Every structure is written in structure tokens, then in C-alpha cells.
Amino acid sequence: MIRKFSIFFLVILLFSCSGDDEGLRVNFNDFEAIPEAYPFSDIQPETPIAYFEYIQSMPDYEDPDDQNSIIYRNNVLFSFGETCSDVSCKTAFNELQAEEGFNYSCLPGYCFSYIKYQRQKDNFLVTSKEDVLNFLGEINTPGEALLVARANGYYWAVDEKNNGAIKEVQDGFELIVVKTVSYCLPFQTNRFHLKVDRQGNITIVSEEIAEIGENSCV
């Protein structure tokens, strides 16, 4: 009897290992490669806007001896639309900046992302995952689904389906993306098959190790 149980569990183990080797077990032919690092041109917020910027901000201490003196080095990674035309309106928009955001990264330093947009002559900031969902409303385009994923720390390779792909399904979008899940001992990046529904909820369908360095740190 003991031998039979041993054989039984060995078979289960073998099938389990075999399943892991198959990776995410998705048909990549059903997906489209993600063509850009910031493919947000099809974003259609619930309330129409005139201008949009996706910004990466890297805080830096202006005076090393004064930890309260901080400047923000802002890099506009993507934009669309047009700002207002008069000088005072443009100045107000350009001077608006966030002191916090989402998708913190840039180790061993740090940076964060945020969104700045203009509706008529009013300027707004999007600085959290919750703000992103409120800004977008219903998720109806690939760019919106990818923005939700980006706000939650996922990213992708350009034109490489194994590490960056998307397809629309009846109640949302499915994505193939990657995310760093451990930064030290080990440094580990996983590959994810995600579902983003119309409300912006993220479900992990499956995941696998994409890269691992047992003795590495960032």
C-alpha cells in the first residue's frame, strides 16, 4: 500500500513539474504585441480632456544638508492633445507638479510616475492608482488597460509578445506583462498573464519566473 501511494505522489509531482515548464500556457497567437513603451494615445477619459502628460519624476535634494529642500526633475514620457494658448494658462500648467505618485521605481535611487492633464483651462493631477481609475472611468481601450497595469507596477517589452502582449475579451483585456517581485536575494522578475476588467480590477490568471538572480540585489 505504501509503495502504491509513493508511486501515486511521484506521478503527481512529475505532472506538476511538467506544467511549470509550459510557462503561462497561453496561445500567444491570440495576442497582439505591445508596440510602444507608453501606448496611451487611445485613452478616452470619462470626461473629455484637452491635454495629457504621463510624467516620471525623480526627487532630488537641492541642499544635502536640508532634507526639506527638494527639487523634482520631471521627464514627460508621453503626451497628447494641446494646452491652452494664453501665457498665464500655460504657465500655470507647466508649474503644476506632484510630490507623490504611483509606480515607484528607479532603484537604487527612486522615482515615481504621475499624470497631469488639462480640461478647458483647469489643471489636474493623477497621483495614485485610485486616481487613475477615477480618471479613466470604464476601461474601453488597450491603452487604458495598459495604463492601469503600469500604475500597478507592471511593464512590458516593445514588440516582444513573450514579455508584452494584449488582447481584448468580452469584459475587458488580457495582458502578458512583467513585474519585479523581489529586489534582493533574490532579484526576481516574474511574467504575468493578467485580466483587466472594465472597472479596472486586475486578476492574475497565471504567472511564472522570468528572471532570477539568487545572489543579486538592486
URWO-V157355 format. One record per backbone hydrogen bond with DSSP energy under -0.5 kcal/mol. NH is the residue of the N-H (numbers start at 1). CO is the residue of the C=O. E is the energy in kcal/mol with one decimal. If there is no record, write none. Layout:
# URWO-V157355
nh=NH co=CO e=E
nh=NH co=CO e=E
This chain:
# URWO-V157355
nh=5 co=1 e=-2.1
nh=6 co=2 e=-2.2
nh=7 co=3 e=-2.3
nh=8 co=4 e=-2.3
nh=9 co=5 e=-2.5
nh=10 co=6 e=-1.9
nh=11 co=7 e=-2.2
nh=12 co=8 e=-1.9
nh=13 co=9 e=-2.3
nh=14 co=10 e=-2.3
nh=15 co=11 e=-2.3
nh=16 co=12 e=-2.3
nh=17 co=13 e=-2.5
nh=18 co=14 e=-2.2
nh=19 co=15 e=-2.1
nh=20 co=16 e=-1.8
nh=21 co=17 e=-1.7
nh=22 co=18 e=-0.8
nh=22 co=19 e=-0.8
nh=23 co=20 e=-1.6
nh=25 co=22 e=-1.2
nh=28 co=26 e=-1.0
nh=30 co=27 e=-1.9
nh=31 co=28 e=-1.4
nh=32 co=166 e=-2.7
nh=34 co=164 e=-1.7
nh=35 co=33 e=-0.6
nh=39 co=36 e=-0.5
nh=40 co=38 e=-1.8
nh=43 co=40 e=-1.7
nh=46 co=135 e=-1.0
nh=48 co=46 e=-0.5
nh=50 co=118 e=-2.9
nh=51 co=118 e=-1.5
nh=52 co=80 e=-2.3
nh=53 co=116 e=-2.1
nh=54 co=78 e=-3.0
nh=55 co=53 e=-0.6
nh=55 co=114 e=-3.0
nh=56 co=75 e=-2.6
nh=57 co=55 e=-0.5
nh=57 co=112 e=-3.4
nh=58 co=73 e=-2.0
nh=59 co=57 e=-0.6
nh=60 co=71 e=-2.9
nh=62 co=60 e=-0.5
nh=62 co=69 e=-1.8
nh=63 co=66 e=-0.5
nh=63 co=69 e=-0.8
nh=66 co=63 e=-2.4
nh=67 co=65 e=-0.5
nh=69 co=66 e=-1.8
nh=70 co=68 e=-0.9
nh=71 co=60 e=-3.1
nh=73 co=58 e=-1.8
nh=73 co=71 e=-0.5
nh=74 co=72 e=-0.9
nh=75 co=56 e=-2.7
nh=76 co=74 e=-0.5
nh=77 co=54 e=-2.3
nh=77 co=75 e=-0.8
nh=78 co=54 e=-1.3
nh=80 co=52 e=-1.7
nh=82 co=50 e=-1.7
nh=90 co=86 e=-2.2
nh=91 co=87 e=-2.7
nh=92 co=88 e=-2.1
nh=93 co=89 e=-1.9
nh=94 co=90 e=-2.7
nh=95 co=91 e=-2.2
nh=96 co=92 e=-0.7
nh=96 co=93 e=-0.8
nh=102 co=113 e=-2.6
nh=103 co=151 e=-0.7
nh=105 co=111 e=-2.1
nh=109 co=106 e=-1.4
nh=111 co=105 e=-1.8
nh=112 co=57 e=-2.3
nh=113 co=102 e=-3.1
nh=114 co=55 e=-2.2
nh=115 co=126 e=-2.2
nh=116 co=53 e=-2.1
nh=117 co=124 e=-2.2
nh=118 co=51 e=-2.3
nh=119 co=122 e=-2.8
nh=122 co=119 e=-2.5
nh=124 co=117 e=-2.6
nh=126 co=115 e=-2.7
nh=132 co=128 e=-2.0
nh=133 co=129 e=-1.7
nh=134 co=130 e=-2.3
nh=135 co=131 e=-2.7
nh=136 co=132 e=-2.3
nh=137 co=133 e=-2.5
nh=139 co=198 e=-2.9
nh=140 co=138 e=-0.9
nh=145 co=141 e=-2.0
nh=146 co=142 e=-2.5
nh=147 co=143 e=-2.0
nh=148 co=144 e=-2.0
nh=149 co=145 e=-1.9
nh=150 co=146 e=-2.8
nh=151 co=147 e=-2.5
nh=152 co=148 e=-0.8
nh=152 co=149 e=-0.8
nh=153 co=150 e=-1.8
nh=154 co=149 e=-2.2
nh=155 co=178 e=-2.6
nh=157 co=163 e=-1.5
nh=159 co=34 e=-2.8
nh=160 co=157 e=-0.7
nh=163 co=160 e=-1.9
nh=164 co=160 e=-0.7
nh=164 co=161 e=-0.7
nh=165 co=176 e=-1.8
nh=166 co=32 e=-2.3
nh=167 co=174 e=-2.1
nh=169 co=172 e=-2.6
nh=172 co=169 e=-1.4
nh=173 co=196 e=-2.5
nh=174 co=167 e=-2.8
nh=175 co=194 e=-2.2
nh=176 co=165 e=-2.7
nh=177 co=175 e=-0.5
nh=177 co=192 e=-2.0
nh=178 co=155 e=-2.9
nh=179 co=190 e=-2.0
nh=181 co=179 e=-0.6
nh=181 co=188 e=-2.3
nh=182 co=188 e=-1.6
nh=184 co=186 e=-0.8
nh=185 co=216 e=-2.5
nh=186 co=213 e=-0.5
nh=187 co=213 e=-2.1
nh=188 co=182 e=-2.7
nh=188 co=186 e=-0.6
nh=189 co=211 e=-2.7
nh=190 co=179 e=-2.6
nh=191 co=208 e=-3.0
nh=192 co=177 e=-3.5
nh=193 co=206 e=-2.8
nh=194 co=175 e=-2.6
nh=194 co=192 e=-0.6
nh=195 co=203 e=-2.5
nh=196 co=173 e=-3.1
nh=197 co=195 e=-0.6
nh=197 co=201 e=-2.1
nh=198 co=171 e=-1.2
nh=200 co=197 e=-2.0
nh=203 co=195 e=-2.7
nh=205 co=193 e=-2.6
nh=205 co=203 e=-0.8
nh=206 co=193 e=-1.4
nh=208 co=191 e=-2.1
nh=210 co=189 e=-2.6
nh=211 co=189 e=-2.3
nh=213 co=187 e=-2.7
nh=216 co=213 e=-1.8
nh=218 co=183 e=-1.8
